[in-house]
């Protein structure tokens, strides 16, 4: 289980352009991870 302040585990997702993007490739940049429980719910 992650705790506040722990680094996020590395993962790869597909961009809206269909290209793979790995979290570790963004190291040194500010990154906002936005999760929502279900489509069309308020953030």
Secondary structure as UniProt FT lines:
FT   TURN            4..5
FT   STRAND          12..14
FT   TURN            16..17
FT   STRAND          20..22
FT   HELIX           23..26
FT   TURN            27..28
FT   TURN            39..40
//
